[in-house]
Amino acid sequence: MRSSGTTFSKRQRERDKREKKQAKAERREQRKHARADRPGEEELGVDPDIAGIVPGPQPLPPEFD
């Protein structure tokens, strides 16, 4: 037979598991809202790494003229 301590331990583990799952869901929700509050690429304007680049053939540098 099992002792009452085993049942109590199981309930405690299950309670801990539920609390951990709830805390994790709350953290996910916070990250989701934080991500939504950050400005996106379209809000920032042009990416400075590719600003001024024109697709197609590029002009030759002056040393090759």
N, C-alpha and C positions, 0 to 999 in steps of 0.2 A: 504494500500500500504506500501511497505517497503521503508525505507530511504536508501540513498546511503551509509550511514555509516555501515549498515548491510552488504552490498556487500563488502565494504572495509574490514570489520572485518573478513568476511569469507575468503577472499583472503589472508589476513594476517595469519589466522590460518592454511590455506592450505600450505602457504609458509613455515611457522614454522614447520609444520609436515614433509614436504619434506626435510628440512634442518636437522631435527632431525634424520630422516630415513637415510639420506646420512652419517651423522656423525657416526651413529651406524654401518653402513656397513663398514666404514673406520676403526673403532675400531676392528670389527670382523676380518678384513683383517690383521691388525697389530698383533692381538693375534695369528692368524693362522701362520704368518711368524715367530713370536717369538717362538711358539711351535716347528716349524720345525727346528729352529736354536739350540734348546736345545739338548744335547746328550741324546740318548735313552738308555734303559736298556742294549741293546746288545753292545753299544759302551762303556759302563762303565766297562764291564767285569763281574766278578762274584759278586753276591749279598753277602756282608759280613755276613749277618744274616744266610745264608744257606751254606756258604763255608765249605767244608770238610764233609758235611753230605752225607752218603752213604745210598742208599735205601736198605731196607731189615732188617733182624735182627741185632741189635746192640750188640757189646760185653758187657759183664757185667762189672760194675765198680770193681776196685780192692778190695773193702771191701766185696764183695760177693763171692770172690774166695775161 
